[in-house]
Structure formats: structure tokens, C-alpha cells
Amino acid sequence: MPTTAEWIAGARPRTLPAAAAPVLVGSGAAAHAADWGARQTLLALLAFGVAAALQVGVNYANDYSDGIRGTDVDRVGPMRLTASGTARPDAVKRAAFVAFGVAALLGLAVVLLSGHLWLLAVGAASILAAWFYTGGRRPYGYRGLGEVGVFVFFGLVAVLGTTYVLVDTVTGPAVAGAVGVGLLACALLMVNNLRDVPTDSLVGKRTLAVRLGEHRARRVYGAMLAVPFVLAVGCAFVAPWSLLVLALVPPAALLAITVRAGARGALLVPVLAGTGMLELGYGVLLGLGLAVS
């Protein structure tokens, strides 16, 4: 029976910046576009709850699906509950669906408060995308499409959905921020998969990193870090305080240099954590910059 600490570790809390960053940017874009009140605060908190629950759900779902396929037998990084035998597969699967259920309930609250019933379809699509990333008979994450799903749902949908729910419109800065956050979320996935290229190749998991090969994947990772800063500079034409994001250029450059230098295996674990913190910092500073401009 896994301990509480092991369940928390299995939820991979270091990936939660991918849930917080889009809500922060979407909220900042909303505050830039219209007045902010108690209703917006409540909706923003609910949106973060939805994103966080989805992130935990997809982490448990990946643990379960990769574990029963044998993909996680020999991996570097956080503990895998299923592959390590710490938890029964059916228990990990239940944990994933509990998290998805929490996301659905919080999402229903967002729909009822905002009045946008069509968001029910978006929520359902988000849960299906989370499960079929590594679940089902033909998981899209095994065919090099994981970054596409992450970009769409943890970038475009999360940022633009947050802004629209809060102020009933989508703005240019929200779009730029959505692309930037989506690329940073993809960078987080890319470095995770880059770390696992040797084992993924052996078990037939054809992630984008495997398809590109290590050399190209490292270059793409650098581009995924660079473009969001260009987009933030573009936002500065209408929201000058967006330039706060440029304070993150040095740590981003250090991460890119480390990856380009050929770091492998355990050496990529701190890069993974650093990329998550970079995404969170981007969300905080761009969201703040948009809000105060």
C-alpha cells in the first residue's frame, strides 16, 4: 500500500506550473482588457482548480498506461507507482479518474457561473485528450503527437479559455500569451522525453524527441524557450510591463545551453524542474505585466 508521500510523488507536483501558468496569463490578459472584480477572482481560482486537477489526472493516467505497457520499467526521474509495484494498476487508474472527476466538477461550476454551456464540450475534450495521451489502444503520445496535445490544451485552450470566461472576449495579448505558454509546456514535455529517448526507443514509444533524434530535439527545445520571449516583447506594444518577462532570459539561456551541451539521463532531471519553474515564472511575470499595464 503506497504512503501519502508516494501518492503525492506519483502526482508529479513539479509539473503543476503547466497548470498555473496558463491561468495566470489568461487572467492577466483579462485584467488588461476589462475591469476586475470578485466574480473574476472566483472564476480564475476555479479555472486553476480545473487545470491542476487535469494535470494530476494526466500524470496518474500516464503512470498507469505506461506502467501496464512496460514502458516505465527502466526510467530515470520521479517514481512510477505502477511500474515500481508500489501501487496496484487499478488503484492508479482510479486515482486518475478521481482527478478527472474533480476537474469535471470544477469545470461545471465555471460553466454555471459564466453561462457558457459550450465549455462543457471543451472540458470533455480536455479529459479525453488527457486520457488518450498514453491510454487506449492507439495513444497519440506514442506517435509523436504529445506536444500537439500539450500546446492545444495547456496553451491555447487554457489561456484563451480563462480570458474568455473572465471577460467574454479574447484579445491579442491573450493569443500571444497562449502561444508562449503552450511552447513552454511543450518544452517541459520535450526535455522529459529527451531524458527518456533511450528507453522509449526500445519499447516502441515514438515521442517527438525519438522521431527527431537527440540532436534535433535539443535544438527544438531551445526554440521552444526562445519564441515565448519574442511574443512577450510583441505584447509590450500594448502592455509595456510585459517586458518584465525578460528578467527570465538568463535562466532560460542556461537551460538551453545545458541541453545543447548534451546533458543526458539524471543530468536532465534538474533541467526538467528548471523548465517547469521557467514556465511558472513566465506565467507570473507576463500575467502581472499585462494586468498592471
Residue pairs with C-beta under 8 A, 6 or more apart in sequence:
1 87
2 10
2 81
2 86
2 87
2 91
6 79
6 81
6 86
6 87
7 81
7 87
7 95
9 78
9 79
10 59
10 60
10 63
10 78
10 79
10 80
10 81
10 86
10 87
10 92
10 95
11 56
11 59
11 60
12 56
12 59
12 78
14 78
14 272
14 273
14 276
15 55
15 59
15 188
15 276
16 52
16 55
16 56
16 276
17 188
17 276
17 277
17 279
17 280
17 283
18 55
18 150
18 154
18 185
18 188
18 276
18 279
19 48
19 51
19 52
19 54
19 55
19 154
19 158
20 48
20 51
20 52
20 280
20 283
21 181
21 184
21 185
21 279
21 280
21 282
21 283
21 284
22 51
22 154
22 155
22 158
22 159
22 162
22 178
22 181
22 182
22 185
22 283
23 44
23 47
23 48
23 51
23 158
23 159
23 162
23 283
24 283
24 284
24 286
24 287
25 159
25 162
25 174
25 177
25 178
25 180
25 181
25 282
25 283
25 286
25 287
25 290
26 44
26 47
26 158
26 159
26 160
26 161
26 162
26 163
26 166
26 174
26 177
26 178
26 287
27 40
27 44
27 47
27 162
27 163
27 166
27 287
27 291
28 177
28 286
28 287
28 288
28 289
28 290
28 291
29 159
29 163
29 171
29 173
29 174
29 177
29 287
29 290
30 36
30 40
30 44
30 162
30 163
30 166
30 167
30 174
31 40
31 290
31 291
32 171
32 173
32 238
32 239
32 290
32 291
32 293
33 163
33 167
33 169
33 171
33 174
34 166
34 167
34 169
36 291
39 113
40 166
40 167
42 113
43 110
43 113
43 114
43 165
43 166
44 162
44 166
46 106
46 109
46 110
46 113
47 110
47 158
47 161
47 162
47 165
49 102
49 103
49 106
50 103
50 106
50 107
50 110
50 123
51 154
51 158
53 99
53 100
53 102
53 103
53 106
54 99
54 100
54 103
54 126
54 127
54 130
54 153
55 154
56 99
57 96
57 97
57 99
57 100
57 102
57 103
57 127
57 130
58 96
58 130
58 131
58 133
60 81
60 92
60 93
60 95
60 96
60 99
61 93
61 96
61 130
61 131
61 133
61 134
61 135
62 133
62 134
62 141
63 72
63 80
63 81
63 82
63 83
63 92
63 96
64 82
64 89
64 92
64 93
64 96
64 135
65 134
65 135
65 139
66 72
66 80
66 82
66 83
66 134
66 205
67 80
67 81
67 82
67 83
67 89
67 92
68 82
68 89
69 203
70 83
70 203
71 83
71 134
71 199
71 200
71 203
71 205
72 80
72 82
72 83
73 83
73 199
74 199
75 83
75 196
75 199
76 195
76 196
76 265
76 266
76 268
76 269
77 192
77 195
77 196
77 269
77 272
79 86
81 87
81 92
82 89
82 92
96 131
100 127
100 130
100 131
103 123
103 126
103 127
104 123
104 127
107 119
107 120
107 123
108 120
108 123
110 119
110 165
111 117
111 119
111 120
111 123
114 165
116 164
116 165
119 161
119 165
122 157
122 161
125 153
126 153
126 157
129 149
129 152
129 153
130 153
132 139
132 140
133 139
133 140
133 141
133 146
133 149
134 141
134 142
140 146
140 148
140 149
141 149
141 205
141 207
142 204
142 205
142 206
142 207
143 206
144 206
144 207
144 208
144 210
144 211
145 208
146 189
146 193
146 207
146 208
147 186
147 189
147 190
147 208
150 182
150 185
150 186
150 188
150 189
151 182
151 183
151 185
151 186
152 182
154 181
154 182
154 185
155 178
155 179
155 181
155 182
155 183
155 185
155 186
156 178
156 179
156 182
158 178
158 181
159 174
159 177
159 178
159 181
159 182
160 170
160 174
160 175
160 178
163 169
163 170
163 171
163 174
164 170
172 235
172 238
173 235
173 238
173 239
173 242
173 290
176 231
176 232
176 234
176 235
177 231
177 235
177 286
177 287
177 290
179 227
179 228
179 231
180 227
180 228
180 229
180 231
180 232
180 282
180 286
181 228
181 279
181 282
181 283
183 224
183 225
183 227
183 228
184 224
184 225
184 228
184 275
184 278
184 279
184 282
185 279
186 224
187 221
187 224
187 225
187 275
187 279
188 272
188 275
188 276
188 279
190 208
190 209
190 217
190 220
190 221
190 224
191 221
191 259
191 268
191 271
191 272
191 275
192 272
193 200
193 207
193 208
193 209
193 210
193 217
194 209
194 214
194 217
194 218
194 221
194 259
194 268
195 264
195 265
195 268
195 269
195 272
196 205
196 207
196 209
197 207
197 209
197 210
197 214
197 217
200 206
200 207
200 209
200 210
201 210
208 217
208 220
209 217
212 220
218 259
218 260
218 262
219 260
221 256
221 259
222 256
222 259
222 260
225 252
225 255
225 256
225 275
225 278
226 252
226 256
228 245
228 282
229 245
229 246
229 248
229 249
229 252
232 242
232 243
232 245
232 246
232 282
232 286
232 289
233 242
233 243
233 246
235 242
235 286
235 289
235 290
236 242
236 243
238 293
239 289
239 290
239 293
240 289
240 293
241 288
241 289
241 290
241 292
241 293
242 286
242 289
242 290
242 293
243 289
244 285
244 286
244 288
244 289
245 282
245 285
245 286
245 289
247 285
248 278
248 281
248 282
248 285
251 274
251 277
251 278
251 281
252 278
254 274
255 271
255 274
255 275
255 278
258 267
258 271
259 268
259 271
263 271
